[in-house]
C-alpha cells in the first residue's frame, strides 16, 4: 500500500484541474472529488459524502479558491458517496448564481439532498444541450445510461482532454494509489491471480471486479465504452480508485472492460 501522507493537500492533475479528496488507509473504497479552475471561477465535480465535506472544503481553500468562486456543482449520478455533502456546499458557496447540475432522471433523487428553499438551483444537462461553459472553458456531458444509474453521464474537459468518468474506470484500489500505471507485464497478463511481479494488488483485477459488482450488465458497460472511445482522452479521472494518466493504459483498460464477462446480472443469469 502506498504512502497516503502525501495526499494531505490538493493534487494538480492537469492545467486548472485538482483532486481535492483524501486518502485513508482504513478505507476500502476511496472517493475522488475534482475541482476545475478557470480564471476567477471554479466547478466542483462529485463533491463527496457528508463526512467528506470538511476535508474537501479544506482542499479547495488550499487550492486558493474561495467557495464563492464556485459557479457549479456537477453530480454525475445520485449516490450519497458523491452527493451527501451537497447541502453543505450549497450553503458554503453562498453564490446566488450557483447551479447544481445533473441529468433529468437523476434530479428526481438529487432534489432530496437540497434544502427546500434552494431547489431552484437544480439544473439538467439537457438545459445546456450537454455543454457547460464558464470563463471560456467548456465541459461536455456525455450520457452513459445505466452505468450505473439510468441518468449516469461522464464529463469531458475540452481544454485538458480529461474525462471525469464517475463510476466508470473505478476500482477497489489501495488507498495510497491516486495514479494507476500499468507495468509492461500487465498488457500480456491472462491471470489476475498470478501476478508475475508478485504485486500485492493487481490494478486490472481491481478495476474488473469493481465493474462486475457495480455495473448492471455487460450491455450497459459496452455502450459506455463506445461513448468513451469517441473522445480524444489524455487522462481518466474516476470517482473511485486511481487516475489513468497514459493513453496506452487507457486503451488497454477499455479493451479489458469491453471483453469483461459476468457483469452485474449477467453473472447470475
Order of alpha helices (4+ residues) and beta strands (2+ residues): beta-beta-beta-beta-alpha-beta-alpha-alpha-beta-alpha-beta-beta-beta-beta-beta-beta-alpha-alpha-beta-beta-alpha
